[in-house]
Amino acid sequence: MPEIRHFPPFRAFCALLWAVPALLLAAWGAPPAVAKPLPPLTVMWHVDSSAPTGPAVHRVTVTLAAREDFDDLDVRITVPEGVDLAEGPTEWRGPLAEGAALTLPLVIRAPGPGRVSLEIAGQTASNVHFSRTVTVDVPQPIEKPKPQDRPVAPEPGPTPGIREFPSR
């Protein structure tokens, strides 16, 4: 099998292929990332469906985080018909400082299995509107099967003996 040799001009060409883009990136930096500006208010939520009082009870924690100062923030939480808001506020109004977070804990009771949507909406004094929908999946309650009666073992009787068969 013939030996393949790389000639010095080929190595120089390969080095130049990698050096030019590296030098361009070092001189001008990475290309600017195209990104949307961050919203002044972030709405987050967490749904805890493992409430000990039953499968139709859900704890929903709504958190609003401010990236700027708000002198007057008005927040409303709308619960659909048929869903009971057992605990928590449906409205909040007040100032929210930059970097601060507002946490609203809610406890809802759903009438049955399905999907429940809570609407979180509001506005600021500077006329910034926001709206988010929190979706809670209410599972079908799992019915535990009744334990079956254990089969009764037969009473011990005489054990069969070992049988030997003649070989041919």
C-alpha positions in Angstrom: 0.0 0.0 0.0 1.5 3.3 -0.9 2.2 5.8 1.8 0.3 9.1 1.8 2.4 12.1 2.4 1.1 15.6 3.2 3.1 18.3 1.6 4.0 21.5 3.5 1.8 23.7 1.2 -1.2 21.5 2.1 -0.6 21.9 5.9 -0.2 25.6 5.5 -3.5 25.8 3.6 -5.3 23.9 6.3 -3.8 26.1 9.0 -4.9 29.2 7.1 -8.5 27.7 6.8 -8.8 27.6 10.6 -6.8 30.8 11.4 -8.9 33.2 9.3 -12.3 32.6 11.0 -10.6 32.5 14.4 -8.9 35.8 13.8 -12.2 37.3 12.5 -14.1 36.2 15.7 -11.3 37.5 17.9 -11.2 40.9 16.2 -15.0 41.5 16.0 -16.3 39.2 18.7 -19.1 36.8 18.4 -22.0 37.9 16.2 -24.7 39.6 18.3 -27.5 37.3 19.4 -30.9 38.3 18.3 -33.1 38.3 21.3 -36.3 39.9 22.5 -36.1 42.4 25.3 -37.1 41.0 28.6 -40.6 41.8 29.9 -40.8 44.2 32.9 -42.9 41.7 34.8 -42.6 37.9 34.8 -45.5 35.6 35.8 -44.6 32.1 37.0 -46.6 29.4 38.7 -46.3 26.1 40.3 -49.1 23.5 40.7 -48.9 21.0 43.5 -51.5 18.2 43.0 -50.3 16.1 45.9 -52.5 17.7 48.4 -53.5 15.3 51.2 -57.2 16.3 51.2 -58.0 14.6 48.0 -57.2 14.3 44.3 -59.5 17.2 43.2 -57.6 19.7 45.5 -54.7 21.5 44.0 -52.3 24.1 45.5 -51.3 26.7 42.9 -48.6 29.2 43.7 -48.5 32.3 41.4 -45.3 34.4 41.6 -44.9 37.8 39.9 -41.3 39.0 39.6 -40.6 42.7 38.7 -37.6 43.8 36.6 -38.5 47.5 37.2 -40.3 49.5 39.8 -44.1 49.5 39.7 -45.9 52.1 41.8 -49.4 50.6 41.4 -49.8 47.0 40.2 -53.2 45.5 39.9 -53.5 41.7 39.7 -56.7 39.7 39.2 -57.1 35.9 39.2 -60.2 34.6 37.5 -61.4 31.1 38.4 -63.9 29.4 36.0 -67.4 28.5 37.0 -67.7 25.2 38.9 -64.2 25.5 40.4 -64.1 26.5 44.1 -61.4 28.8 45.3 -60.9 27.3 48.8 -58.0 29.6 49.9 -56.1 32.6 48.5 -56.8 36.1 47.1 -58.4 36.7 43.8 -57.2 40.3 43.6 -54.1 42.2 44.8 -53.1 45.8 44.4 -50.0 47.7 45.5 -46.4 48.7 44.7 -43.8 46.2 43.6 -40.1 47.1 43.7 -37.5 46.2 41.1 -36.1 42.7 41.9 -39.0 41.9 44.3 -41.4 39.0 43.9 -45.0 38.8 44.8 -46.3 35.3 45.8 -50.0 34.5 45.8 -50.8 31.0 47.2 -54.1 29.5 46.0 -56.0 26.3 46.8 -58.6 25.2 44.3 -61.2 22.4 44.3 -62.2 21.0 40.9 -65.6 19.4 40.5 -64.2 16.4 38.7 -61.6 15.2 36.3 -60.5 17.3 33.4 -58.6 20.5 32.8 -59.0 23.7 34.7 -57.7 27.0 33.5 -57.0 30.0 35.8 -56.6 33.4 34.2 -54.0 35.7 35.8 -54.3 39.3 34.4 -53.5 42.8 35.4 -52.0 46.1 34.6 -49.7 48.7 36.0 -50.1 52.5 36.4 -47.9 52.9 33.3 -50.5 51.0 31.3 -48.5 47.8 31.0 -51.0 44.9 30.6 -50.2 41.2 31.2 -52.2 38.0 31.0 -51.3 34.4 31.6 -53.3 31.2 31.8 -52.4 28.5 34.4 -53.7 25.1 33.4 -54.3 22.4 36.0 -54.9 18.8 35.0 -57.3 17.2 37.3 -56.9 13.4 37.0 -59.6 10.8 37.4 -59.5 9.5 41.0 -57.9 6.1 41.2 -60.0 3.6 43.0 -58.0 1.1 45.0 -59.1 -2.5 44.3 -60.6 -4.3 47.3 -58.2 -6.9 48.7 -59.3 -10.4 47.6 -59.5 -13.2 50.1 -56.4 -15.2 50.1 -56.8 -18.7 48.9 -56.7 -21.3 51.6 -53.9 -23.8 51.3 -55.0 -27.4 51.1 -54.6 -29.4 54.2 -51.5 -31.5 54.2 -52.0 -35.1 53.3 -49.8 -38.0 52.6 -47.1 -37.1 50.2 -46.6 -39.2 47.2 -43.6 -41.4 47.3 -40.8 -41.5 44.8 -41.5 -43.7 41.8 -38.9 -45.3 39.8 -39.5 -46.6 36.3 -37.4 -49.5 34.8 -35.1 -48.5 32.0 -34.9 -50.5 28.8 
